[in-house]
């Protein structure tokens, strides 16, 4: 009878330890409420927020670059002046 009592007690201790470990692990991976992302985008300190911009593909290497950074030759967009020169020569 004593053996059964010790076995039951041992099983209960093991189950309690497993539950405690599982609770601690789930708490570790949860994001704290103050660290959750807000609904409005905000810039990291020292970084400006940029609006979305259309992207164009380089006619030479097919790399996508923002329209404001693309080199335009005729109707073709390029990622750099070097690629524009390679394409026209």
RALIN-V679610 format. One record per residue. PSI is psi in whole degrees, -180 to 180 (999 if undefined). OMEGA is omega as a letter, one per 30 degrees, with the letter a starting at -180 (999 if undefined). Layout:
BEGIN
psi=PSI omega=OMEGA
psi=PSI omega=OMEGA
END
This chain:
BEGIN
psi=-41 omega=l
psi=-37 omega=a
psi=-43 omega=l
psi=-42 omega=l
psi=-45 omega=l
psi=-38 omega=l
psi=-45 omega=l
psi=-44 omega=l
psi=-42 omega=l
psi=-43 omega=l
psi=-43 omega=l
psi=-41 omega=l
psi=-45 omega=l
psi=-44 omega=l
psi=-41 omega=l
psi=-41 omega=l
psi=-40 omega=l
psi=-42 omega=l
psi=-43 omega=l
psi=-42 omega=l
psi=-41 omega=l
psi=-41 omega=l
psi=-42 omega=l
psi=-39 omega=a
psi=-41 omega=l
psi=-34 omega=l
psi=-33 omega=a
psi=-38 omega=a
psi=-3 omega=l
psi=144 omega=l
psi=128 omega=l
psi=148 omega=a
psi=-36 omega=a
psi=-16 omega=a
psi=-3 omega=a
psi=144 omega=l
psi=142 omega=l
psi=168 omega=a
psi=-25 omega=l
psi=134 omega=a
psi=140 omega=l
psi=150 omega=a
psi=149 omega=l
psi=153 omega=a
psi=128 omega=l
psi=1 omega=a
psi=136 omega=l
psi=148 omega=l
psi=128 omega=l
psi=142 omega=l
psi=158 omega=l
psi=145 omega=a
psi=148 omega=l
psi=144 omega=l
psi=145 omega=l
psi=154 omega=a
psi=136 omega=l
psi=131 omega=a
psi=-17 omega=a
psi=-51 omega=a
psi=-1 omega=l
psi=19 omega=l
psi=136 omega=l
psi=130 omega=l
psi=154 omega=l
psi=147 omega=a
psi=-38 omega=a
psi=-22 omega=a
psi=-8 omega=a
psi=149 omega=l
psi=125 omega=a
psi=123 omega=l
psi=111 omega=a
psi=-124 omega=l
psi=4 omega=a
psi=143 omega=l
psi=143 omega=l
psi=155 omega=a
psi=-20 omega=l
psi=164 omega=l
psi=-32 omega=l
psi=-42 omega=l
psi=-34 omega=l
psi=-42 omega=l
psi=-41 omega=l
psi=-37 omega=a
psi=-32 omega=a
psi=-15 omega=a
psi=999 omega=999
END
